[in-house]
Amino acid sequence: TLFCLIAAFAAFSQKVSLYIIGDAGKPKFPDPTLTYLQKVTQEATENDVLIFLGDNIYPSGMPSKESPVRADMEQRLAASLDVMKSFKGKSFIIPGNHDWDEGGKHGWETLKFMQDFVDEYLGDKGVFLPRNGCPGPLEINLSPTITLVIVDTQYFLHPWDKPGEESDCLAKSTTDALTQLDAIIETNKHKHVIVAAHHPLYSDGQHGGKYTLKQHVFPLTDINRKLWIPLPVVGSIYPGFRSLIGSRQDIPNSKYKLIRKTILESASKMDHLIWVNGHEHSLQYIQRD
């Protein structure tokens, strides 16, 4: 299931509407959520912003042109890009872990295949951000009182090849990127700051280690809704792992927790920071501090 959210921010006499959608990478044809998004964005103006928040192609991002599944993956991504084509304001599409080859060793290469396709399909190199596998953060002023910051959080978690000291990235490491994010927040602390990323800082879903009683007792229903086979104790092993240790894609993971802690320390400097993300396949609104 896909979810999209629309938020409006008043900036003096200028109103900015922000349309966000995450994990749109396995659409139906036609897809009800993308159809809805296409409909509601018809009322958008040149001041408004549309952001796709990562995991733009399931399961493993964009393969090479020689791949037998390339045409299918192009079709999946094009469904999202077609919404952007008709959008009157600014559009952005940012990467998620699935776009980095599910966090695999070919992630950087896969990411560049996606970037090239987006550039060519839209005829605009200012939509796929950050560029070339760089982490960002990229600061975009939407109005005198609103700043958008775009970050590729999968870069922070990715254990394989990615841009480093030899690259043209403004931030050449996770440390550089987090330091620059802190500086952007400090500079804009009297404004409304919206950080767009793929990974959440808080989550009441599985990536946050939150599981229902049903998932502990009937875990196979996550695979098939009809598999009501009780597996007490055994069914708690997987949720227990993700709640206590987690993979690199889960908040309880030690690497994830360290990065999250650093970002939250920066965020604590201001009262008007909104973090928007994908990753969880649910619609959540969480308010902290």
C-alpha positions as protocol buffer text, in pm:
chain_id: "A"
residue {
  index: 1
  type: THR
  ca { x: 0 y: 0 z: 0 }
}
residue {
  index: 2
  type: LEU
  ca { x: 125 y: 346 z: -88 }
}
residue {
  index: 3
  type: PHE
  ca { x: 50 y: 660 z: 107 }
}
residue {
  index: 4
  type: CYS
  ca { x: 82 y: 1025 z: 17 }
}
residue {
  index: 5
  type: LEU
  ca { x: 60 y: 1331 z: 238 }
}
residue {
  index: 6
  type: ILE
  ca { x: -10 y: 1693 z: 162 }
}
residue {
  index: 7
  type: ALA
  ca { x: 102 y: 1973 z: 392 }
}
residue {
  index: 8
  type: ALA
  ca { x: 64 y: 2348 z: 351 }
}
residue {
  index: 9
  type: PHE
  ca { x: 288 y: 2610 z: 506 }
}
residue {
  index: 10
  type: ALA
  ca { x: 209 y: 2982 z: 517 }
}
residue {
  index: 11
  type: ALA
  ca { x: 503 y: 3205 z: 438 }
}
residue {
  index: 12
  type: PHE
  ca { x: 397 y: 3568 z: 472 }
}
residue {
  index: 13
  type: SER
  ca { x: 150 y: 3609 z: 185 }
}
residue {
  index: 14
  type: GLN
  ca { x: 292 y: 3308 z: -1 }
}
residue {
  index: 15
  type: LYS
  ca { x: 151 y: 2963 z: 63 }
}
residue {
  index: 16
  type: VAL
  ca { x: 368 y: 2658 z: -8 }
}
residue {
  index: 17
  type: SER
  ca { x: 205 y: 2317 z: -39 }
}
residue {
  index: 18
  type: LEU
  ca { x: 428 y: 2012 z: -2 }
}
residue {
  index: 19
  type: TYR
  ca { x: 316 y: 1683 z: -157 }
}
residue {
  index: 20
  type: ILE
  ca { x: 513 y: 1380 z: -36 }
}
residue {
  index: 21
  type: ILE
  ca { x: 496 y: 1010 z: -115 }
}
residue {
  index: 22
  type: GLY
  ca { x: 728 y: 726 z: -19 }
}
residue {
  index: 23
  type: ASP
  ca { x: 805 y: 374 z: -140 }
}
residue {
  index: 24
  type: ALA
  ca { x: 612 y: 402 z: -466 }
}
residue {
  index: 25
  type: GLY
  ca { x: 842 y: 157 z: -642 }
}
residue {
  index: 26
  type: LYS
  ca { x: 598 y: -127 z: -708 }
}
residue {
  index: 27
  type: PRO
  ca { x: 288 y: 40 z: -849 }
}
residue {
  index: 28
  type: LYS
  ca { x: -17 y: -130 z: -987 }
}
residue {
  index: 29
  type: PHE
  ca { x: -125 y: -37 z: -1339 }
}
residue {
  index: 30
  type: PRO
  ca { x: -323 y: 177 z: -1291 }
}
residue {
  index: 31
  type: ASP
  ca { x: -217 y: 259 z: -936 }
}
residue {
  index: 32
  type: PRO
  ca { x: -486 y: 413 z: -711 }
}
residue {
  index: 33
  type: THR
  ca { x: -245 y: 616 z: -499 }
}
residue {
  index: 34
  type: LEU
  ca { x: -54 y: 762 z: -793 }
}
residue {
  index: 35
  type: THR
  ca { x: -388 y: 835 z: -963 }
}
residue {
  index: 36
  type: TYR
  ca { x: -501 y: 1019 z: -649 }
}
residue {
  index: 37
  type: LEU
  ca { x: -172 y: 1208 z: -630 }
}
residue {
  index: 38
  type: GLN
  ca { x: -205 y: 1307 z: -996 }
}
residue {
  index: 39
  type: LYS
  ca { x: -555 y: 1436 z: -926 }
}
residue {
  index: 40
  type: VAL
  ca { x: -479 y: 1643 z: -614 }
}
residue {
  index: 41
  type: THR
  ca { x: -163 y: 1796 z: -761 }
}
residue {
  index: 42
  type: GLN
  ca { x: -364 y: 1948 z: -1045 }
}
residue {
  index: 43
  type: GLU
  ca { x: -440 y: 2235 z: -807 }
}
residue {
  index: 44
  type: ALA
  ca { x: -69 y: 2293 z: -732 }
}
residue {
  index: 45
  type: THR
  ca { x: 100 y: 2622 z: -816 }
}
residue {
  index: 46
  type: GLU
  ca { x: 454 y: 2714 z: -917 }
}
residue {
  index: 47
  type: ASN
  ca { x: 535 y: 2769 z: -548 }
}
residue {
  index: 48
  type: ASP
  ca { x: 454 y: 2411 z: -450 }
}
residue {
  index: 49
  type: VAL
  ca { x: 681 y: 2108 z: -411 }
}
residue {
  index: 50
  type: LEU
  ca { x: 640 y: 1736 z: -487 }
}
residue {
  index: 51
  type: ILE
  ca { x: 887 y: 1486 z: -336 }
}
residue {
  index: 52
  type: PHE
  ca { x: 919 y: 1111 z: -387 }
}
residue {
  index: 53
  type: LEU
  ca { x: 1094 y: 988 z: -72 }
}
residue {
  index: 54
  type: GLY
  ca { x: 1292 y: 688 z: -192 }
}
residue {
  index: 55
  type: ASP
  ca { x: 1247 y: 319 z: -276 }
}
residue {
  index: 56
  type: ASN
  ca { x: 1137 y: 435 z: -616 }
}
residue {
  index: 57
  type: ILE
  ca { x: 1186 y: 91 z: -776 }
}
residue {
  index: 58
  type: TYR
  ca { x: 1132 y: -242 z: -605 }
}
residue {
  index: 59
  type: PRO
  ca { x: 1302 y: -468 z: -536 }
}
residue {
  index: 60
  type: SER
  ca { x: 1660 y: -369 z: -627 }
}
residue {
  index: 61
  type: GLY
  ca { x: 1658 y: -36 z: -809 }
}
residue {
  index: 62
  type: MET
  ca { x: 1735 y: 24 z: -1176 }
}
residue {
  index: 63
  type: PRO
  ca { x: 1937 y: -249 z: -1351 }
}
residue {
  index: 64
  type: SER
  ca { x: 2161 y: -195 z: -1652 }
}
residue {
  index: 65
  type: LYS
  ca { x: 2014 y: -156 z: -2000 }
}
residue {
  index: 66
  type: GLU
  ca { x: 2123 y: -511 z: -2078 }
}
residue {
  index: 67
  type: SER
  ca { x: 1916 y: -662 z: -1796 }
}
residue {
  index: 68
  type: PRO
  ca { x: 1613 y: -872 z: -1898 }
}
residue {
  index: 69
  type: VAL
  ca { x: 1401 y: -690 z: -1637 }
}
residue {
  index: 70
  type: ARG
  ca { x: 1510 y: -340 z: -1741 }
}
residue {
  index: 71
  type: ALA
  ca { x: 1188 y: -263 z: -1933 }
}
residue {
  index: 72
  type: ASP
  ca { x: 971 y: -363 z: -1636 }
}
residue {
  index: 73
  type: MET
  ca { x: 1177 y: -150 z: -1396 }
}
residue {
  index: 74
  type: GLU
  ca { x: 1158 y: 149 z: -1632 }
}
residue {
  index: 75
  type: GLN
  ca { x: 779 y: 111 z: -1641 }
}
residue {
  index: 76
  type: ARG
  ca { x: 761 y: 110 z: -1260 }
}
residue {
  index: 77
  type: LEU
  ca { x: 966 y: 428 z: -1228 }
}
residue {
  index: 78
  type: ALA
  ca { x: 794 y: 602 z: -1519 }
}
residue {
  index: 79
  type: ALA
  ca { x: 460 y: 573 z: -1336 }
}
residue {
  index: 80
  type: SER
  ca { x: 597 y: 811 z: -1071 }
}
residue {
  index: 81
  type: LEU
  ca { x: 783 y: 1033 z: -1315 }
}
residue {
  index: 82
  type: ASP
  ca { x: 465 y: 1090 z: -1517 }
}
residue {
  index: 83
  type: VAL
  ca { x: 308 y: 1252 z: -1210 }
}
residue {
  index: 84
  type: MET
  ca { x: 612 y: 1481 z: -1189 }
}
residue {
  index: 85
  type: LYS
  ca { x: 588 y: 1572 z: -1557 }
}
residue {
  index: 86
  type: SER
  ca { x: 249 y: 1737 z: -1511 }
}
residue {
  index: 87
  type: PHE
  ca { x: 333 y: 1899 z: -1176 }
}
residue {
  index: 88
  type: LYS
  ca { x: 345 y: 2280 z: -1199 }
}
residue {
  index: 89
  type: GLY
  ca { x: 591 y: 2339 z: -914 }
}
residue {
  index: 90
  type: LYS
  ca { x: 929 y: 2190 z: -819 }
}
residue {
  index: 91
  type: SER
  ca { x: 967 y: 1812 z: -820 }
}
residue {
  index: 92
  type: PHE
  ca { x: 1234 y: 1602 z: -649 }
}
residue {
  index: 93
  type: ILE
  ca { x: 1301 y: 1230 z: -627 }
}
residue {
  index: 94
  type: ILE
  ca { x: 1548 y: 1103 z: -366 }
}
residue {
  index: 95
  type: PRO
  ca { x: 1699 y: 756 z: -321 }
}
residue {
  index: 96
  type: GLY
  ca { x: 1611 y: 487 z: -69 }
}
residue {
  index: 97
  type: ASN
  ca { x: 1784 y: 163 z: 27 }
}
residue {
  index: 98
  type: HIS
  ca { x: 1608 y: -38 z: -245 }
}
residue {
  index: 99
  type: ASP
  ca { x: 1736 y: 209 z: -504 }
}
residue {
  index: 100
  type: TRP
  ca { x: 2088 y: 127 z: -377 }
}
residue {
  index: 101
  type: ASP
  ca { x: 2046 y: -239 z: -482 }
}
residue {
  index: 102
  type: GLU
  ca { x: 1868 y: -315 z: -152 }
}
residue {
  index: 103
  type: GLY
  ca { x: 2182 y: -194 z: 23 }
}
residue {
  index: 104
  type: GLY
  ca { x: 2388 y: -443 z: -181 }
}
residue {
  index: 105
  type: LYS
  ca { x: 2737 y: -419 z: -323 }
}
residue {
  index: 106
  type: HIS
  ca { x: 2618 y: -288 z: -661 }
}
residue {
  index: 107
  type: GLY
  ca { x: 2419 y: -7 z: -499 }
}
residue {
  index: 108
  type: TRP
  ca { x: 2620 y: 289 z: -624 }
}
residue {
  index: 109
  type: GLU
  ca { x: 2611 y: 157 z: -982 }
}
residue {
  index: 110
  type: THR
  ca { x: 2238 y: 84 z: -962 }
}
residue {
  index: 111
  type: LEU
  ca { x: 2175 y: 433 z: -826 }
}
residue {
  index: 112
  type: LYS
  ca { x: 2352 y: 595 z: -1121 }
}
residue {
  index: 113
  type: PHE
  ca { x: 2143 y: 388 z: -1364 }
}
residue {
  index: 114
  type: MET
  ca { x: 1832 y: 534 z: -1200 }
}
residue {
  index: 115
  type: GLN
  ca { x: 1970 y: 887 z: -1207 }
}
residue {
  index: 116
  type: ASP
  ca { x: 2050 y: 859 z: -1579 }
}
residue {
  index: 117
  type: PHE
  ca { x: 1698 y: 734 z: -1657 }
}
residue {
  index: 118
  type: VAL
  ca { x: 1530 y: 1012 z: -1456 }
}
residue {
  index: 119
  type: ASP
  ca { x: 1750 y: 1276 z: -1622 }
}
residue {
  index: 120
  type: GLU
  ca { x: 1665 y: 1148 z: -1968 }
}
residue {
  index: 121
  type: TYR
  ca { x: 1294 y: 1084 z: -1906 }
}
residue {
  index: 122
  type: LEU
  ca { x: 1230 y: 1428 z: -1756 }
}
residue {
  index: 123
  type: GLY
  ca { x: 1497 y: 1620 z: -1945 }
}
residue {
  index: 124
  type: ASP
  ca { x: 1599 y: 1781 z: -1616 }
}
residue {
  index: 125
  type: LYS
  ca { x: 1907 y: 1712 z: -1402 }
}
residue {
  index: 126
  type: GLY
  ca { x: 1765 y: 1907 z: -1109 }
}
residue {
  index: 127
  type: VAL
  ca { x: 1505 y: 1649 z: -1007 }
}
residue {
  index: 128
  type: PHE
  ca { x: 1707 y: 1346 z: -895 }
}
residue {
  index: 129
  type: LEU
  ca { x: 1886 y: 1462 z: -580 }
}
residue {
  index: 130
  type: PRO
  ca { x: 2141 y: 1427 z: -432 }
}
residue {
  index: 131
  type: ARG
  ca { x: 2348 y: 1360 z: -743 }
}
residue {
  index: 132
  type: ASN
  ca { x: 2592 y: 1078 z: -821 }
}
residue {
  index: 133
  type: GLY
  ca { x: 2551 y: 895 z: -493 }
}
residue {
  index: 134
  type: CYS
  ca { x: 2655 y: 1194 z: -283 }
}
residue {
  index: 135
  type: PRO
  ca { x: 2486 y: 1219 z: 59 }
}
residue {
  index: 136
  type: GLY
  ca { x: 2391 y: 1585 z: 49 }
}
residue {
  index: 137
  type: PRO
  ca { x: 2265 y: 1772 z: 243 }
}
residue {
  index: 138
  type: LEU
  ca { x: 2127 y: 2009 z: -18 }
}
residue {
  index: 139
  type: GLU
  ca { x: 1969 y: 2333 z: 100 }
}
residue {
  index: 140
  type: ILE
  ca { x: 1680 y: 2470 z: -109 }
}
residue {
  index: 141
  type: ASN
  ca { x: 1505 y: 2793 z: -9 }
}
residue {
  index: 142
  type: LEU
  ca { x: 1135 y: 2765 z: -82 }
}
residue {
  index: 143
  type: SER
  ca { x: 1039 y: 3104 z: 62 }
}
residue {
  index: 144
  type: PRO
  ca { x: 1175 y: 3367 z: 302 }
}
residue {
  index: 145
  type: THR
  ca { x: 1060 y: 3151 z: 593 }
}
residue {
  index: 146
  type: ILE
  ca { x: 1082 y: 2793 z: 462 }
}
residue {
  index: 147
  type: THR
  ca { x: 1395 y: 2591 z: 382 }
}
residue {
  index: 148
  type: LEU
  ca { x: 1394 y: 2242 z: 233 }
}
residue {
  index: 149
  type: VAL
  ca { x: 1693 y: 2015 z: 300 }
}
residue {
  index: 150
  type: ILE
  ca { x: 1743 y: 1696 z: 97 }
}
residue {
  index: 151
  type: VAL
  ca { x: 1956 y: 1412 z: 236 }
}
residue {
  index: 152
  type: ASP
  ca { x: 2037 y: 1063 z: 108 }
}
residue {
  index: 153
  type: THR
  ca { x: 2031 y: 870 z: 436 }
}
residue {
  index: 154
  type: GLN
  ca { x: 2111 y: 538 z: 266 }
}
residue {
  index: 155
  type: TYR
  ca { x: 2460 y: 677 z: 204 }
}
residue {
  index: 156
  type: PHE
  ca { x: 2511 y: 682 z: 582 }
}
residue {
  index: 157
  type: LEU
  ca { x: 2413 y: 315 z: 618 }
}
residue {
  index: 158
  type: HIS
  ca { x: 2562 y: 175 z: 297 }
}
residue {
  index: 159
  type: PRO
  ca { x: 2852 y: -65 z: 369 }
}
residue {
  index: 160
  type: TRP
  ca { x: 2977 y: -99 z: 11 }
}
residue {
  index: 161
  type: ASP
  ca { x: 3136 y: 134 z: -248 }
}
residue {
  index: 162
  type: LYS
  ca { x: 3013 y: 494 z: -244 }
}
residue {
  index: 163
  type: PRO
  ca { x: 3162 y: 840 z: -315 }
}
residue {
  index: 164
  type: GLY
  ca { x: 3449 y: 930 z: -85 }
}
residue {
  index: 165
  type: GLU
  ca { x: 3749 y: 1162 z: -58 }
}
residue {
  index: 166
  type: GLU
  ca { x: 3824 y: 1141 z: -431 }
}
residue {
  index: 167
  type: SER
  ca { x: 3470 y: 1242 z: -531 }
}
residue {
  index: 168
  type: ASP
  ca { x: 3322 y: 1577 z: -631 }
}
residue {
  index: 169
  type: CYS
  ca { x: 3069 y: 1557 z: -345 }
}
residue {
  index: 170
  type: LEU
  ca { x: 3057 y: 1858 z: -114 }
}
residue {
  index: 171
  type: ALA
  ca { x: 3035 y: 1609 z: 174 }
}
residue {
  index: 172
  type: LYS
  ca { x: 3286 y: 1329 z: 122 }
}
residue {
  index: 173
  type: SER
  ca { x: 3187 y: 1116 z: 421 }
}
residue {
  index: 174
  type: THR
  ca { x: 2902 y: 1055 z: 664 }
}
residue {
  index: 175
  type: THR
  ca { x: 3078 y: 1277 z: 918 }
}
residue {
  index: 176
  type: ASP
  ca { x: 3106 y: 1560 z: 664 }
}
residue {
  index: 177
  type: ALA
  ca { x: 2739 y: 1530 z: 571 }
}
residue {
  index: 178
  type: LEU
  ca { x: 2616 y: 1530 z: 931 }
}
residue {
  index: 179
  type: THR
  ca { x: 2838 y: 1828 z: 1014 }
}
residue {
  index: 180
  type: GLN
  ca { x: 2699 y: 2018 z: 716 }
}
residue {
  index: 181
  type: LEU
  ca { x: 2342 y: 1926 z: 813 }
}
residue {
  index: 182
  type: ASP
  ca { x: 2407 y: 2064 z: 1160 }
}
residue {
  index: 183
  type: ALA
  ca { x: 2537 y: 2389 z: 1008 }
}
residue {
  index: 184
  type: ILE
  ca { x: 2231 y: 2424 z: 781 }
}
residue {
  index: 185
  type: ILE
  ca { x: 1996 y: 2374 z: 1075 }
}
residue {
  index: 186
  type: GLU
  ca { x: 2190 y: 2628 z: 1281 }
}
residue {
  index: 187
  type: THR
  ca { x: 2178 y: 2885 z: 999 }
}
residue {
  index: 188
  type: ASN
  ca { x: 1804 y: 2835 z: 947 }
}
residue {
  index: 189
  type: LYS
  ca { x: 1696 y: 2792 z: 1309 }
}
residue {
  index: 190
  type: HIS
  ca { x: 1462 y: 3093 z: 1288 }
}
residue {
  index: 191
  type: LYS
  ca { x: 1285 y: 2946 z: 983 }
}
residue {
  index: 192
  type: HIS
  ca { x: 1069 y: 2642 z: 916 }
}
residue {
  index: 193
  type: VAL
  ca { x: 1306 y: 2363 z: 806 }
}
residue {
  index: 194
  type: ILE
  ca { x: 1177 y: 2054 z: 624 }
}
residue {
  index: 195
  type: VAL
  ca { x: 1429 y: 1770 z: 593 }
}
residue {
  index: 196
  type: ALA
  ca { x: 1338 y: 1518 z: 323 }
}
residue {
  index: 197
  type: ALA
  ca { x: 1504 y: 1177 z: 360 }
}
residue {
  index: 198
  type: HIS
  ca { x: 1420 y: 810 z: 318 }
}
residue {
  index: 199
  type: HIS
  ca { x: 1481 y: 682 z: 671 }
}
residue {
  index: 200
  type: PRO
  ca { x: 1279 y: 787 z: 978 }
}
residue {
  index: 201
  type: LEU
  ca { x: 1408 y: 928 z: 1306 }
}
residue {
  index: 202
  type: TYR
  ca { x: 1109 y: 780 z: 1488 }
}
residue {
  index: 203
  type: SER
  ca { x: 879 y: 500 z: 1380 }
}
residue {
  index: 204
  type: ASP
  ca { x: 588 y: 305 z: 1522 }
}
residue {
  index: 205
  type: GLY
  ca { x: 636 y: 40 z: 1252 }
}
residue {
  index: 206
  type: GLN
  ca { x: 860 y: -260 z: 1196 }
}
residue {
  index: 207
  type: HIS
  ca { x: 1171 y: -52 z: 1121 }
}
residue {
  index: 208
  type: GLY
  ca { x: 1121 y: 96 z: 1466 }
}
residue {
  index: 209
  type: GLY
  ca { x: 1099 y: -251 z: 1622 }
}
residue {
  index: 210
  type: LYS
  ca { x: 723 y: -225 z: 1680 }
}
residue {
  index: 211
  type: TYR
  ca { x: 524 y: -544 z: 1619 }
}
residue {
  index: 212
  type: THR
  ca { x: 163 y: -634 z: 1700 }
}
residue {
  index: 213
  type: LEU
  ca { x: 56 y: -937 z: 1904 }
}
residue {
  index: 214
  type: LYS
  ca { x: -81 y: -1087 z: 1582 }
}
residue {
  index: 215
  type: GLN
  ca { x: 263 y: -1067 z: 1421 }
}
residue {
  index: 216
  type: HIS
  ca { x: 415 y: -1255 z: 1714 }
}
residue {
  index: 217
  type: VAL
  ca { x: 151 y: -1532 z: 1720 }
}
residue {
  index: 218
  type: PHE
  ca { x: 59 y: -1549 z: 1350 }
}
residue {
  index: 219
  type: PRO
  ca { x: 379 y: -1428 z: 1176 }
}
residue {
  index: 220
  type: LEU
  ca { x: 301 y: -1592 z: 842 }
}
residue {
  index: 221
  type: THR
  ca { x: 12 y: -1350 z: 785 }
}
residue {
  index: 222
  type: ASP
  ca { x: 277 y: -1092 z: 693 }
}
residue {
  index: 223
  type: ILE
  ca { x: 359 y: -1314 z: 395 }
}
residue {
  index: 224
  type: ASN
  ca { x: 6 y: -1423 z: 312 }
}
residue {
  index: 225
  type: ARG
  ca { x: -301 y: -1282 z: 488 }
}
residue {
  index: 226
  type: LYS
  ca { x: -467 y: -1625 z: 476 }
}
residue {
  index: 227
  type: LEU
  ca { x: -191 y: -1810 z: 664 }
}
residue {
  index: 228
  type: TRP
  ca { x: -343 y: -1800 z: 1013 }
}
residue {
  index: 229
  type: ILE
  ca { x: -106 y: -2063 z: 1154 }
}
residue {
  index: 230
  type: PRO
  ca { x: -24 y: -2004 z: 1521 }
}
residue {
  index: 231
  type: LEU
  ca { x: 349 y: -2006 z: 1592 }
}
residue {
  index: 232
  type: PRO
  ca { x: 387 y: -1880 z: 1950 }
}
residue {
  index: 233
  type: VAL
  ca { x: 746 y: -1831 z: 2072 }
}
residue {
  index: 234
  type: VAL
  ca { x: 888 y: -1923 z: 1730 }
}
residue {
  index: 235
  type: GLY
  ca { x: 697 y: -1633 z: 1579 }
}
residue {
  index: 236
  type: SER
  ca { x: 865 y: -1393 z: 1821 }
}
residue {
  index: 237
  type: ILE
  ca { x: 1222 y: -1471 z: 1712 }
}
residue {
  index: 238
  type: TYR
  ca { x: 1224 y: -1245 z: 1406 }
}
residue {
  index: 239
  type: PRO
  ca { x: 1038 y: -951 z: 1569 }
}
residue {
  index: 240
  type: GLY
  ca { x: 1265 y: -990 z: 1871 }
}
residue {
  index: 241
  type: PHE
  ca { x: 1576 y: -961 z: 1657 }
}
residue {
  index: 242
  type: ARG
  ca { x: 1450 y: -651 z: 1479 }
}
residue {
  index: 243
  type: SER
  ca { x: 1336 y: -490 z: 1804 }
}
residue {
  index: 244
  type: LEU
  ca { x: 1663 y: -547 z: 1991 }
}
residue {
  index: 245
  type: ILE
  ca { x: 1939 y: -558 z: 1727 }
}
residue {
  index: 246
  type: GLY
  ca { x: 1790 y: -491 z: 1386 }
}
residue {
  index: 247
  type: SER
  ca { x: 1939 y: -483 z: 1040 }
}
residue {
  index: 248
  type: ARG
  ca { x: 2111 y: -171 z: 907 }
}
residue {
  index: 249
  type: GLN
  ca { x: 1768 y: -56 z: 794 }
}
residue {
  index: 250
  type: ASP
  ca { x: 1620 y: -63 z: 1145 }
}
residue {
  index: 251
  type: ILE
  ca { x: 1631 y: 206 z: 1414 }
}
residue {
  index: 252
  type: PRO
  ca { x: 1755 y: -38 z: 1686 }
}
residue {
  index: 253
  type: ASN
  ca { x: 2068 y: -114 z: 1479 }
}
residue {
  index: 254
  type: SER
  ca { x: 2383 y: 33 z: 1639 }
}
residue {
  index: 255
  type: LYS
  ca { x: 2497 y: 214 z: 1321 }
}
residue {
  index: 256
  type: TYR
  ca { x: 2149 y: 358 z: 1265 }
}
residue {
  index: 257
  type: LYS
  ca { x: 2119 y: 465 z: 1630 }
}
residue {
  index: 258
  type: LEU
  ca { x: 2449 y: 655 z: 1620 }
}
residue {
  index: 259
  type: ILE
  ca { x: 2351 y: 849 z: 1306 }
}
residue {
  index: 260
  type: ARG
  ca { x: 2002 y: 916 z: 1446 }
}
residue {
  index: 261
  type: LYS
  ca { x: 2147 y: 1043 z: 1774 }
}
residue {
  index: 262
  type: THR
  ca { x: 2370 y: 1291 z: 1588 }
}
residue {
  index: 263
  type: ILE
  ca { x: 2081 y: 1420 z: 1378 }
}
residue {
  index: 264
  type: LEU
  ca { x: 1851 y: 1457 z: 1678 }
}
residue {
  index: 265
  type: GLU
  ca { x: 2116 y: 1660 z: 1859 }
}
residue {
  index: 266
  type: SER
  ca { x: 2120 y: 1900 z: 1563 }
}
residue {
  index: 267
  type: ALA
  ca { x: 1741 y: 1906 z: 1543 }
}
residue {
  index: 268
  type: SER
  ca { x: 1715 y: 2000 z: 1910 }
}
residue {
  index: 269
  type: LYS
  ca { x: 1853 y: 2345 z: 1825 }
}
residue {
  index: 270
  type: MET
  ca { x: 1526 y: 2458 z: 1669 }
}
residue {
  index: 271
  type: ASP
  ca { x: 1152 y: 2450 z: 1724 }
}
residue {
  index: 272
  type: HIS
  ca { x: 1034 y: 2430 z: 1365 }
}
residue {
  index: 273
  type: LEU
  ca { x: 1190 y: 2122 z: 1208 }
}
residue {
  index: 274
  type: ILE
  ca { x: 982 y: 1872 z: 1014 }
}
residue {
  index: 275
  type: TRP
  ca { x: 1140 y: 1542 z: 908 }
}
residue {
  index: 276
  type: VAL
  ca { x: 959 y: 1368 z: 621 }
}
residue {
  index: 277
  type: ASN
  ca { x: 1050 y: 1016 z: 514 }
}
residue {
  index: 278
  type: GLY
  ca { x: 941 y: 695 z: 349 }
}
residue {
  index: 279
  type: HIS
  ca { x: 1077 y: 348 z: 447 }
}
residue {
  index: 280
  type: GLU
  ca { x: 777 y: 233 z: 654 }
}
residue {
  index: 281
  type: HIS
  ca { x: 479 y: 120 z: 448 }
}
residue {
  index: 282
  type: SER
  ca { x: 233 y: 311 z: 660 }
}
residue {
  index: 283
  type: LEU
  ca { x: 123 y: 667 z: 722 }
}
residue {
  index: 284
  type: GLN
  ca { x: 257 y: 800 z: 1052 }
}
residue {
  index: 285
  type: TYR
  ca { x: 251 y: 1140 z: 1215 }
}
residue {
  index: 286
  type: ILE
  ca { x: 484 y: 1160 z: 1516 }
}
residue {
  index: 287
  type: GLN
  ca { x: 553 y: 1469 z: 1724 }
}
residue {
  index: 288
  type: ARG
  ca { x: 850 y: 1489 z: 1963 }
}
residue {
  index: 289
  type: ASP
  ca { x: 991 y: 1780 z: 2168 }
}
